[in-house]
């Protein structure tokens, strides 16, 4: 398992100042933690929504996560259409 701060991918700021973390698990799952909340993961190569909330800052974290792992998606409308995986 490896954890690190999520880098900002859109160039709008220097960093997320430790508020967005990525955990790469040995089983291949990659989790995004925003403000200590597990919000999403990549499981078997697919993005999965794990948190049903929304905030503008967490959406910035999600968008950077998607860009960092070269996955499609992003934005509030896209996020709101996703189902939470139990």
Secondary structure, 3 states (H helix, E strand, C coil): CEEEECCCCCCCCCCCCCCEEEEECCCCCEEEEECCEEEEEEECCEEEECCCCCCHHHHHHHHHHHHHCCCCCCCHHHHHHCCECC
